[in-house]
Amino acid sequence: MSMRTGRRRPSGSRRPGGGSRAEKLAEHLKRGAAIYATIKDPHLAEFKDRDGNPRQALTGRILDLEFAGGRPAPAPAEKAEA
């Protein structure tokens, strides 16, 4: 799942730094993290990538978001050799 912050300009591009709530949430979302999301108005948005290839992205408004499972375990500290 990807997440973008900001609001769309009339040209269709997004301006950076739009929503402080989304920016704060982005700090806690990590790639591969399991979440449960309730999405309003899910639909496919069609666009072209940098190479001009047609692509699709699932978009919608997130109404509710829950983290599945607990916090990830911290990385084990390296043991100092004596």
DSSP file (Angstrom, degrees, kcal/mol; ACC not computed):
  #  RESIDUE AA STRUCTURE BP1 BP2  ACC     N-H-->O    O-->H-N    N-H-->O    O-->H-N    TCO  KAPPA ALPHA  PHI   PSI    X-CA   Y-CA   Z-CA
    1    1 A M              0   0    0      0, 0.0     2,-0.3     0, 0.0    31,-0.1   0.000 360.0 360.0 360.0 132.0    0.0    0.0    0.0
    2    2 A S        -     0   0    0     29,-0.0     2,-0.4     2,-0.0     0, 0.0  -0.752 360.0-157.3-106.0 158.9    1.4    3.4   -0.8
    3    3 A M        -     0   0    0     -2,-0.3     2,-0.4    23,-0.0     0, 0.0  -0.997   4.7-167.6-137.8 132.5    0.5    6.6    0.8
    4    4 A R        -     0   0    0     -2,-0.4     2,-0.3     2,-0.1    18,-0.0  -0.917   8.0-151.1-117.1 146.1    0.8   10.1   -0.5
    5    5 A T        +     0   0    0     -2,-0.4     2,-0.1     2,-0.1    12,-0.1  -0.780  53.4  49.7-107.7 159.4    0.6   13.3    1.4
    6    6 A G  S    S-     0   0    0     -2,-0.3     2,-0.3    10,-0.1    -2,-0.1  -0.269  78.9 -81.7 104.4 168.8   -0.6   16.6    0.0
    7    7 A R        -     0   0    0      8,-0.3     8,-2.0    -2,-0.1     2,-0.2  -0.806  44.3-102.3-111.0 152.4   -3.5   17.8   -2.0
    8    8 A R  B     -A   14   0A   0     -2,-0.3     6,-0.2     6,-0.2     5,-0.1  -0.501  29.3-139.0 -74.7 139.4   -4.0   17.6   -5.7
    9    9 A R    >   -     0   0    0      4,-3.7     3,-2.2    -2,-0.2    -1,-0.0  -0.487  34.3 -99.8 -83.6 164.9   -3.4   20.8   -7.8
   10   10 A P  T 3  S+     0   0    0      0, 0.0    -1,-0.1     0, 0.0    -2,-0.1   0.806 125.4  61.1 -56.7 -27.3   -5.7   21.5  -10.7
   11   11 A S  T 3  S-     0   0    0      2,-0.1     3,-0.1     1,-0.1    -3,-0.0   0.622 120.0-110.6 -74.5 -11.5   -3.1   20.1  -13.0
   12   12 A G  S <  S+     0   0    0     -3,-2.2     2,-0.1     1,-0.4    -1,-0.1   0.216  81.2 118.1 101.3 -14.8   -3.4   16.7  -11.2
   13   13 A S        -     0   0    0     -5,-0.1    -4,-3.7     1,-0.1    -1,-0.4  -0.453  63.3-119.3 -82.7 161.4    0.0   16.8   -9.5
   14   14 A R  B     -A    8   0A   0     -6,-0.2    -6,-0.2    -2,-0.1    -8,-0.1  -0.779  13.7-135.3-101.1 143.5    0.3   16.8   -5.7
   15   15 A R    >   -     0   0    0     -8,-2.0     3,-0.5    -2,-0.4    -8,-0.3  -0.802  33.7-109.6 -93.3 141.1    2.0   19.6   -3.7
   16   16 A P  T 3  S+     0   0    0      0, 0.0   -10,-0.1     0, 0.0    -9,-0.1  -0.279  90.3  21.2 -71.1 152.0    4.3   18.3   -1.0
   17   17 A G  T 3  S+     0   0    0    -12,-0.1   -11,-0.1     2,-0.1     3,-0.1   0.807  72.7 145.9  71.2  32.8    3.6   18.5    2.7
   18   18 A G    <   +     0   0    0     -3,-0.5     2,-0.5     1,-0.2    -1,-0.0   0.945  59.1  37.3 -71.3 -50.2   -0.2   18.9    2.5
   19   19 A G     >  -     0   0    0      1,-0.1     4,-2.0     2,-0.0    -1,-0.2  -0.904  54.0-163.4-116.2 122.1   -1.5   17.1    5.6
   20   20 A S  H  > S+     0   0    0     -2,-0.5     4,-2.3     1,-0.2     5,-0.2   0.853  94.9  56.5 -67.9 -32.6    0.2   17.1    9.0
   21   21 A R  H  > S+     0   0    0      1,-0.2     4,-2.1     2,-0.2    -1,-0.2   0.926 109.4  45.4 -63.1 -44.1   -1.8   14.0   10.1
   22   22 A A  H  > S+     0   0    0      2,-0.2     4,-2.2     1,-0.2    -2,-0.2   0.880 111.6  52.6 -66.5 -38.2   -0.6   12.0    7.1
   23   23 A E  H  X S+     0   0    0     -4,-2.0     4,-0.8     2,-0.2    -2,-0.2   0.906 110.8  46.9 -65.0 -41.0    3.0   13.1    7.6
   24   24 A K  H >< S+     0   0    0     -4,-2.3     3,-0.5     1,-0.2     4,-0.5   0.887 112.7  49.9 -67.2 -38.5    2.9   12.1   11.3
   25   25 A L  H >X S+     0   0    0     -4,-2.1     3,-1.5     1,-0.2     4,-1.2   0.868 101.0  63.5 -67.0 -36.5    1.4    8.7   10.3
   26   26 A A  H 3< S+     0   0    0     -4,-2.2    -1,-0.2     1,-0.3    -2,-0.2   0.789  93.2  63.6 -60.0 -28.3    4.0    8.2    7.7
   27   27 A E  T << S+     0   0    0     -4,-0.8    -1,-0.3    -3,-0.5    -2,-0.2   0.806 108.7  40.8 -64.0 -28.9    6.7    8.1   10.5
   28   28 A H  T <4 S+     0   0    0     -3,-1.5     2,-0.5    -4,-0.5    -2,-0.2   0.639  96.4  88.0 -96.9 -17.5    5.0    5.0   11.9
   29   29 A L     <  -     0   0    0     -4,-1.2     2,-0.4    -3,-0.1     6,-0.0  -0.728  56.0-177.6 -87.4 126.8    4.2    3.1    8.7
   30   30 A K    >   -     0   0    0     -2,-0.5     3,-2.3     1,-0.0    -3,-0.0  -0.924  37.9 -90.9-122.0 148.7    7.0    0.9    7.4
   31   31 A R  T 3  S+     0   0    0     -2,-0.4     3,-0.1     1,-0.3   -29,-0.0  -0.340 114.6  19.4 -57.5 130.8    7.2   -1.2    4.3
   32   32 A G  T 3  S+     0   0    0      1,-0.3    -1,-0.3   -31,-0.1     2,-0.2   0.324  88.3 139.5  90.5  -7.0    5.8   -4.7    5.0
   33   33 A A    <   -     0   0    0     -3,-2.3     2,-0.4     1,-0.1    -1,-0.3  -0.487  54.6-122.2 -71.3 138.7    4.0   -3.7    8.2
   34   34 A A        +     0   0    0     34,-0.3    34,-2.4    -2,-0.2     2,-0.3  -0.690  40.6 167.0 -84.4 129.7    0.6   -5.3    8.5
   35   35 A I  E     -B   67   0B   0     -2,-0.4     2,-0.5    32,-0.3    32,-0.2  -0.950  32.2-137.6-136.7 157.7   -2.4   -2.9    8.8
   36   36 A Y  E     -B   66   0B   0     30,-2.9    30,-2.7    -2,-0.3     2,-0.4  -0.979  29.1-176.6-111.9 129.6   -6.2   -3.0    8.7
   37   37 A A  E     -B   65   0B   0     -2,-0.5     2,-0.6    28,-0.2    28,-0.2  -0.988  23.7-150.9-132.0 137.5   -7.7   -0.1    6.7
   38   38 A T  E     -B   64   0B   0     26,-2.4    25,-3.3    -2,-0.4    26,-1.2  -0.941  26.1-164.2-102.0 119.4  -11.3    0.9    6.0
   39   39 A I  E     -B   62   0B   0     -2,-0.6     2,-0.4    23,-0.2    23,-0.2  -0.905   9.9-149.6-115.2 130.6  -11.3    2.7    2.7
   40   40 A K  E    S+B   61   0B   0     21,-3.3    21,-2.3    -2,-0.5    -2,-0.0  -0.782  78.4   2.0 -94.7 138.5  -14.1    4.9    1.3
   41   41 A D  E    S-     0   0B   0     -2,-0.4    -1,-0.2    19,-0.2     2,-0.2   0.917  78.6-165.4  55.8  54.1  -14.7    5.1   -2.4
   42   42 A P  E     +     0   0B   0      0, 0.0     2,-0.3     0, 0.0    18,-0.2  -0.512  21.6 151.8 -69.6 136.3  -12.0    2.6   -3.6
   43   43 A H  E     -B   59   0B   0     16,-2.2    16,-3.0    -2,-0.2     2,-0.5  -0.983  46.8-100.6-157.1 162.7  -11.3    2.9   -7.3
   44   44 A L  E     -B   58   0B   0     -2,-0.3     2,-0.5    14,-0.2    14,-0.2  -0.787  29.3-156.7 -91.0 126.1   -8.5    2.4   -9.8
   45   45 A A  E     -B   57   0B   0     12,-3.1    12,-1.9    -2,-0.5     2,-0.4  -0.897  10.8-146.7-100.7 128.4   -6.7    5.6  -11.0
   46   46 A E  E     +B   56   0B   0     -2,-0.5     2,-0.3    10,-0.2    10,-0.2  -0.773  30.0 150.1 -97.4 140.1   -5.1    5.3  -14.4
   47   47 A F  E     -B   55   0B   0      8,-2.2     8,-3.4    -2,-0.4     2,-0.4  -0.930  41.1-110.6-153.7 173.6   -1.8    7.2  -15.1
   48   48 A K  E     -B   54   0B   0     -2,-0.3     5,-0.0     6,-0.2    -2,-0.0  -0.947  29.0-134.8-114.8 137.0    1.3    6.9  -17.2
   49   49 A D    >   -     0   0    0      4,-2.4     3,-2.1    -2,-0.4     6,-0.0  -0.109  41.9 -82.2 -78.5-176.0    4.7    6.3  -15.7
   50   50 A R  T 3  S+     0   0    0      1,-0.3    -1,-0.1     2,-0.1    -2,-0.0   0.783 131.8  51.8 -60.4 -27.9    7.9    8.1  -16.6
   51   51 A D  T 3  S-     0   0    0      2,-0.1    -1,-0.3     1,-0.0    -2,-0.0   0.429 120.6-107.1 -88.8   0.9    8.4    5.9  -19.6
   52   52 A G  S <  S+     0   0    0     -3,-2.1    -2,-0.1     1,-0.3    -1,-0.0   0.547  70.8 144.8  86.7   7.4    4.9    6.5  -20.9
   53   53 A N        -     0   0    0      1,-0.1    -4,-2.4    -5,-0.0    -1,-0.3  -0.604  55.5-111.4 -79.3 138.2    3.6    3.0  -19.9
   54   54 A P  E     +B   48   0B   0      0, 0.0     2,-0.3     0, 0.0    -6,-0.2  -0.497  44.9 174.7 -70.2 136.3    0.0    2.9  -18.8
   55   55 A R  E     -B   47   0B   0     -8,-3.4    -8,-2.2    -2,-0.2     2,-0.3  -0.867  19.8-146.0-134.9 166.7   -0.4    2.0  -15.0
   56   56 A Q  E     -B   46   0B   0     -2,-0.3     2,-0.4   -10,-0.2   -10,-0.2  -0.979   8.4-168.7-135.0 149.5   -3.1    1.8  -12.4
   57   57 A A  E     -B   45   0B   0    -12,-1.9   -12,-3.1    -2,-0.3     2,-0.5  -0.999  25.7-122.9-137.5 138.4   -3.1    2.5   -8.7
   58   58 A L  E     +B   44   0B   0     -2,-0.4     2,-0.3   -14,-0.2   -14,-0.2  -0.707  42.2 175.7 -79.1 123.1   -5.8    1.6   -6.1
   59   59 A T  E     +B   43   0B   0    -16,-3.0   -16,-2.2    -2,-0.5     2,-0.3  -0.828  12.7 126.1-126.9 165.1   -6.9    4.9   -4.5
   60   60 A G  E     -     0   0B   0     -2,-0.3     2,-0.5   -18,-0.2   -19,-0.2  -0.931  57.4 -74.7 167.0 178.3   -9.5    6.0   -1.9
   61   61 A R  E     -B   40   0B   0    -21,-2.3   -21,-3.3    -2,-0.3     2,-0.5  -0.883  41.1-132.4-102.1 125.0   -9.9    7.8    1.3
   62   62 A I  E     +B   39   0B   0     -2,-0.5   -23,-0.2   -23,-0.2     3,-0.1  -0.658  27.4 174.8 -79.1 121.0   -8.8    6.0    4.5
   63   63 A L  E     +     0   0B   0    -25,-3.3     2,-0.3    -2,-0.5    -1,-0.2   0.815  68.1  11.8 -92.0 -37.5  -11.5    6.2    7.1
   64   64 A D  E     -B   38   0B   0    -26,-1.2   -26,-2.4     2,-0.0     2,-0.4  -0.998  62.2-170.8-145.0 143.7  -10.0    4.0    9.8
   65   65 A L  E     +B   37   0B   0     -2,-0.3     2,-0.4   -28,-0.2   -28,-0.2  -0.994   5.0 178.3-140.6 129.9   -6.5    2.5   10.2
   66   66 A E  E     -B   36   0B   0    -30,-2.7   -30,-2.9    -2,-0.4     2,-0.5  -0.987  28.1-126.0-130.4 142.1   -5.3   -0.1   12.7
   67   67 A F  E     -B   35   0B   0     -2,-0.4     2,-0.5   -32,-0.2   -32,-0.3  -0.743  25.7-137.9 -84.0 131.4   -1.9   -1.6   13.1
   68   68 A A        -     0   0    0    -34,-2.4   -34,-0.3    -2,-0.5     2,-0.1  -0.777  66.2  -3.7 -91.5 129.6   -2.0   -5.4   13.1
   69   69 A G  S    S-     0   0    0     -2,-0.5    -2,-0.1     3,-0.0     2,-0.1  -0.271  97.2 -57.5  84.1-175.2    0.1   -7.1   15.6
   70   70 A G  S    S-     0   0    0      1,-0.2     3,-0.1    -2,-0.1    -2,-0.1  -0.137  70.2 -62.0 -92.2-170.4    2.5   -5.5   18.0
   71   71 A R        -     0   0    0      1,-0.1    -1,-0.2    -2,-0.1     2,-0.1  -0.449  62.9 -98.0 -71.0 147.1    5.5   -3.3   17.6
   72   72 A P        -     0   0    0      0, 0.0    -1,-0.1     0, 0.0     3,-0.1  -0.408  44.1-104.6 -66.0 144.3    8.4   -4.7   15.6
   73   73 A A        -     0   0    0      1,-0.1     2,-0.0    -2,-0.1     0, 0.0  -0.409  39.3-106.7 -68.0 142.2   11.2   -6.1   17.8
   74   74 A P        -     0   0    0      0, 0.0    -1,-0.1     0, 0.0     3,-0.1  -0.336  43.1 -92.0 -66.9 153.5   14.3   -3.9   18.0
   75   75 A A        -     0   0    0      1,-0.1     2,-0.1    -3,-0.1     0, 0.0  -0.409  49.5-102.5 -64.5 137.7   17.3   -5.2   16.1
   76   76 A P        -     0   0    0      0, 0.0     2,-0.2     0, 0.0    -1,-0.1  -0.384  36.6-117.3 -65.2 139.0   19.6   -7.3   18.3
   77   77 A A        -     0   0    0      1,-0.1     2,-0.2    -2,-0.1     0, 0.0  -0.494  30.4-108.1 -74.5 144.0   22.6   -5.4   19.6
   78   78 A E        -     0   0    0     -2,-0.2     2,-0.3     1,-0.1    -1,-0.1  -0.529  33.2-121.3 -73.4 137.7   26.0   -6.8   18.5
   79   79 A K        -     0   0    0     -2,-0.2     2,-0.4     1,-0.1    -1,-0.1  -0.629  22.0-122.6 -81.8 135.6   27.9   -8.5   21.2
   80   80 A A        -     0   0    0     -2,-0.3     2,-0.3     1,-0.0    -1,-0.1  -0.627  25.5-129.8 -76.6 130.6   31.3   -7.0   22.0
   81   81 A E              0   0    0     -2,-0.4    -1,-0.0     1,-0.1     0, 0.0  -0.642 360.0 360.0 -84.3 138.2   34.0   -9.6   21.7
   82   82 A A              0   0    0     -2,-0.3    -1,-0.1     0, 0.0    -2,-0.0   0.445 360.0 360.0 -89.3 360.0   36.4   -9.9   24.6
